[in-house]
């Protein structure tokens, strides 16, 4: 992908663990590579598809000097986070933050941290069967947006019977496609925190719930850990999930089963 590179932007700021660093300040140096499609900017003079690197450097300087962070990891992470928010055309950022005056008291050229984040597309299933069911879905979507998860597509809201053998009220269900630069474990934690914030209590497995947010796919990633299995292991067994998926992404290929969603939907429906 096309890249904009900025090298060795010097900023004087007050980040560091030691009191002297926060009082006296020191020099920091930022280098970064921003990846985005430059075709329209190059061929059509489309400024919306371009980044004014002078303004970007000014913004980085202002953002970097706004607060005093204990760790340069935090300062670098916040720069990446804010850049993605202000410049949605950016697909990937690799940012190095150098600290040439680090208080090491040894022969040292510089200390630095590098953060690399790339936007990925993911699918999330939403469900609710307590209270204002449809309203719960809308609240969850808004909480995702507030946390910087960009919602690309939304399926229709379906009313479905409970799945899993527990007697309970019917559900409303929906699947969305999102774009996010959050790493998969952080994305999962974010979804769980939204469930908790909305009042979900996990008492009965597959039981009633105010809100349920299941991570279905993150591009073609296959993950198996104690905390997360991707793709979600029950996708091919849940007709309501496949119905919603085939509405918004019929040609998406299941990375394990190697079949398009529309095939899996038709097979289970029959």
Secondary structure, 3 states (H helix, E strand, C coil): CCEEEEEEEEEEECCCCCHHHHHHCEEEEEEEEEECCCHHHHHHCCHHHCCCHHHHHHHHHHHHHHCCCCCHHHHHHHHHHHHHHHCCCCCEEEEEEEECCCCCCCCCCCEEEEEEEECEEEEEEEEECCCCHHHHHHHHHHHHHHCCCEEEEECCCEEECCCCCCCCCCEEEEEEEEEECCCHHHHHHHHHHHHHHHCCCCCCCCCCCCCEEEEEEECCCCEECCCCEECCCCHHHCHHHHHHHHHHHCCCECCCCCCEHHHHHHHHHC
